[in-house]
């Protein structure tokens, strides 16, 4: 998945590449690509139509192609992989970290997977198999097995000499992990401690035991919350028996946070995650048509409610002018509550113990906002149509709809979560249906009772 870059920087890169392509000189295109990082190349590829994308992809240096594949979206990656033969893919994966290889292998043919595994040494193969044994959206699927471990019964001088002998440490390493002889995780040894403390002190005397190992089956979203709450740069991943399996670093967590945000955004619009901006017309139409059909169904429900009051609308035309206001205000108010609750559920802030309190609070907010804006709209409507009854009716309807919107905004995501459904996928559609139906029903129903 492409990294987020400064807003103007991708545009400059895209303009430079466009000029190079228009010149027809492939050397200029290679020069543009050669000055960019893999994440920047990935962003460019996602910004190009398919024909230009494949042309530019063919000019990306082979040693950078695997890194670029890691950065692009799933749909774009699938299209690029189709242009590569098995040997090309295998050679491109050489040199990648084990966790990065694991991310790509799930999308590759079995023959390529076998070739990649066959080309690894025993240790790397075991590490890769360990990562692949866990789902992608768990701590085990996120982890990198490239860890540096030490024993608690050695002194810091021994640790320093061991690190010098290694000649380096893995990227994003801020701490070493302390394990006992059978691999049981015991604590962390920050690098700053190794440098700043007396080299004759034992690891057991200075190690940090406050950072608990993250169980391998922990959902990725929960891992992100742990990193945020504890300000972690890296954290150990352990199995059910507490044995160290690997580590998760903050760069992996940033990816999780971005993916969660994109998931919420795309789901609420009824779009698949990471849809290719330049995907073919027919597949894009098919994917979006389903969601449009769902929305059309809810629109027919609202229209049916309006049709029940056809006679009222014919006799009091002002109602047709004002009724969208009631539905719209309910939709906005409910959307605010829905967004708040979905976020709370994602962060683990909403549960059985506080749902009732949140429900009461949001109802109060809806009622108070309803009263405030009902008075404003009632006054404006009464002056507009010279009819106090219409002003009073729209005021009462607005209060009713905003309170119902608050109830729906809290109830819908909690109910959907209890049924195992992602609230972001259909919560907005259900909420809109509720606010439209309640808004039209209350406004037109009250008008029928008091104006006819």
N, C-alpha and C positions, 0 to 999 in steps of 0.2 A: 504494500500500500504506500502511495506516495506521501512523503513528508509534507507538512504544511510550510510553505515558504512565504516570505514577505510579499505583500500583494503586488507591488510593482515589479518585483524581480522576475517572476514567471512570465509576465507580459513582455519584458525586455528580451528574455530568452526566446520567446515564441516569435517576436518580431525579427530577431536576428536570424532564426532558423528559416522563417518565411522568405526573407531576402536571399538567403543562401540557396534555397530551393528554386526560387524564381530565376536566379542567375544561371541555373542549369549546371553549375560547377560542383561536382561531388566533393572536391577538395575543400571547398568552403564549408560544406555541410559537416565534414569530418572535423574541421577546425572548430566549428561551433560546439560540436559534441565533445571534443577533446578537452574543452575548457570547463566542462560541467561535471558535477558529482552525479553518482547513480540516481539519487533521489530527484535531482533536477531533470535528468534525462527521462526518468519515469513520468514526471509531470508533463514534459513536452509530448511524450508519446500519447498520453491520455487526452491531450489537447488537439490531436491531429485526426483528420478523417482517415478511415482505414487504408486507402491507397497510399497516402503520404506516410502513414504510420509504418507500414511494412517496408517502404523504401528507406526510411530513417533507421528502422530496426536493423536492417541489413548492414548499416554502416557503423553500428555501435561496436566498440572493441569487444572481442570475445571474452577477454578477461573481466569485463564489467557486466556482461549480459546477465549473469546469475544475480548479481546485486540489484540490477534494474528490475528483473522479474519479481524479486521480493517486494519491491516498492510499488509496483503498479496494482491496480484493482484486479479482482478475480476474473472478471469478464475480459478485460484487456489481456491479462496474462494467458488465458486460455487461447485467445486468438494468436498470440505470439508463439506459444508453444507448438501450435499446429504447423508453423513454418519451419520448425527445427526437427531434424532427424534424431534418432536415438543417440547416436555417437556424439552429436553436437551437444545434446542436453547433458549427457554424462560428463563430457569435458568441461562444460560451463559450470557444473556443480562442484568441481574440484576446488578446494581451498575455502569453501564456505564452512561456517560453524555448524556443529551438529544440529542445533535447534533450528537454524535456517534451512538446512537440508530437509529436516522433518516437515517444515512448513510447505515446501514445494513438492515433496514426494506424494502427498495425498492427491495431487492433481496430475500425476504422471502415469503413463502406462505401466503395467506390471513388469513388462520386459525391461523397462528403464530402471525401475526400482531394484530389480534383481541385479542388473549391471552395476548400479551404484553401490549396493551392499557388497557385491563381490570384489569391488575395487578398494574397499576399506580394510584397514587392519582390524584385528580382533577387538581391540579396545574401542575404537570409534564405532564399529558395528554394534557392539553391546550398548554403547551410549545411545546410538540412534534408535535401536529397538526399544530401549527404556523410554525414550520420549514418545515414540509412536504408539506405545501401549496405553497412553492416556489420551482422552479427548482433547481436541485443539483448544477448547474454551475452559480448560482447567489449569490449575497450577502445574500439574505434570506435563501438560502439553505446551505450556509457556517456557518451562525451565530449560536452562543450558546445563549440560552435565560437566562442563569444563570448570571444575572447582579446585581450589587449593586447600588441602586439609593438613592439620597438624595435631599432635597428641598433647594432652594436658600435662603430662609429666616431664616435658622438656623445657629448657629455659629459653629465654628470648634470643640469646646469642646463637643457639642452635637453629632457631627459626630463621634468623638473618642469614646465616651461612647456607641454609637450605634454599632460600630465595635467590641468593647469588648464584648458587649452583644451577638452579632452574634457568636463569638468564632472562626471566621475564614473568609477568603474571597476565592472566586474561583481562581483556578490556572491562571497564566498569567494576573493577575489584577494589572495594574499599575495606574489606575485612576478609580474613581467612576463617575457615570453619574448623572448630575443634571437635574431634570425634574420638571415641574410644576404639579399641582394637578391632571390634566387629562392625565398625561404621556407625555406631549409635551417635546421633548428634548431641553435643553437650553445650555448645555456646559459640560465640564469635570472638575473633581476635582482631580488632581494628588495626589497620596499618599504622595509624598515628601512635597507638600504644606501643607497637614494636619499636618505633623510632624514638619515642620520648621516655620510655621507662628504663629502669636499670636492667641491663642485658642479663644479669644473673638471676633475675626473678623468673619463677616458673610460669608457664602459660596458665596453669590453674589458678594462680594468684591474681592475674590481671585480666582474664577473659571476661567477656560480657555475657551473662546468662539471662538477660532480660528479653532478648529477641528470640521468640519461640519459632520453631520450625513450622512452616506452612504445610498442612497435609496436601498430598499430591492431588486429591480429588476436589479440593476447594475451587469453586467457580471463579473464573477469571475476573468477573466484576467484583467479587468479594476481595480478591487479591489487590485490586486497585484501591479499594477502600482502606485496606490494611496499610498499604504504602503511604497513602495520604495521611492517615491518622497518626502514623509513627514516623513520618518523614524519613522513610527508608531509601537507600540507594541500591541495596541488594538485600536479599533475604533467602534463607535456606529452605529447600523443599524436602520433606521427609515422607517416608511411607507409613503404613499403619502401625508399624512397630517402632517408629522413631528413627529409622536409619536414614542417613543423608543420601538423597538421590541427585540433587543438583541445586541450582540457584536461579532466582529470578532477579533481573536487573531493572532499573528504573526505565530504561529505553523500551523494554518489553511492555511495561505498564503504561507508558505514554501511548503506545499503539492500542492497547486495550481501551483506554479512556476515549481515544479518538473514534475507535470502532463503535463503542457504545453510543457516543454522540451521533454518529452517522446513522446507526441503526434506528435510533429514536426519530431522527429527522426524516429518513426515507420511509420508515414504516408508517408514520402519520400521513404521508402523502401517497401511500399505497404503492411505493416503488421498491424493487429489490435492492438490496444493499450493493453499493459499488457498481451500479449500472453504468455501462460504457456510455459516455456522453454522445458518441457517434455510432451507437449500435444501429444495425439495420432497421429500416422502417417497420417491417412486418413484425419481428419479435417485440420491438418496443411498443407497437400498437396493441399487440396481443396482451402483453403484460399490463398495460395501463387500462385496457378495455374492461378487464375484470373489476377493477376498483371503481371505474366509472359506472359500471352496471350496478354495483352495490349502492353507490351514492344515488343513482337514478331511482332505485327501489325505495330508498328512504324519502326521496323527494316526492314520489307518488303517494306515499303515506301521508305526508304533510298536505299535499294537494287534495287528497280525499277528505281530510279533516276540514279544509276550507270549503269543499263542495257541500258539506253538510249544512253550511250557513249561506247558501247561494241566495236565498230569499232575503236574508238580512242585508247582504252586501248590495243587492239591487235597490233596496229601499234607503240605505244609508251609505252613500258612496264614499263618504269621508273615512269609513272603516278600512276600505281597500288601500287608502293612502297611508294610514297609520299602522296597520297591522305588521308590516315588515320591521318596524321599530322594536316592537315587543320581542319578536323572535330573534332579531339581531343582538339586542342587549343581553338576552338570555344566553345566546351562543358565546358571546365574548366573556361574560362572567363565568359561565361553566367551563370554558376553555382555560381560563386562568386557574381555576380550582383543579381541573384535570391535570394540567401541567405540573402543578405543585405536588399533587399526590403521586403521580407517576415518578417524579424525581425522588420523592420520599421513599417510595417502595424500592427504587433502584439502589438507594443509599442505605437501605435497611433502617430508615427512620420511622417507618409506619408499620405497626404490627397490631396484634389483638389487644395489647394492653393500652394503646393510646388512640385506637381508631375511633372510639366513641367520642373522646375529647375533641379530636380533629373534626369529626362530623358536626358536633355542636358548634364549634368555632366557625366553621365555614357557613353553616346555616345562618348564624348571627351576622356574619359579614354580608351574605347575600341579602338578608332582610334589611340591613342598614343601608346598603348601597341601593337596594330597591326603593326604599323610602326617599332617599336623597334625590335620585334621578326621576322617580315617579312624580314628585312635586314639580320638578322642572318641566318634564314632558307634559304633565297635566295642565300646567299654566299655559304653556306654549300652544297646546292643542285647543284649549278652550278659547284662547284669543284668536287662533287661526280660523276655527270653524264656528265661533260665536255660540258655543254649546258647552255648558258646564258639565252636563252628563257624560259627554264623550271624554272630557278631561278626566273625570273621576273614574270612568271605566278603564281607560288606558293606564291610569295610575295603579289601580288594584291589580290589573292583569300583569303589569310589569313587576310588582312586588311578588306575586305568585310565581311568575316565571323565573325570577332571579333566585328565589328560595329553592325552587325545584332544580334549577341549574346547579346550585351548590350541592344539593343532595345527590344528584346524578354524577357530578364531578368527583365526589368522594366515593360513591358506591360502585360505579362502573369499574374503575381500575382495580379496586380491592376484590370485587367479585370475579373479574377476569383472571386476576392472579391466583385466586383460590381454585379456579377451574384449570389452571395450568396454561392459560393463554396470555401472550404478551399484551399488556394493556395498550402499548403504543400502536399496535397493528390496527385495531378497530375501535379503540376508545373514542376517538374524535367523531367517527361516523355515528356511533350510538348516541353520543352526547348531542350532536346536532339534531338527530331525530327526536330526542326527548324535548329539547328546547323549542324546536319548531312546533311539534304537536301540542305541547303544553301552552306555548305562547299563543298560537292561533285558537286553540280550544278555549282558553280562559278569556281572551279578548273578545272573540266573536260570540262565545256563550254568554258572557255578561251583557254584551250589546243586545243580544236577542231577548234576554230577560227584562232589560230595563228600557230599551228604546222602542220596542215594538208593542 
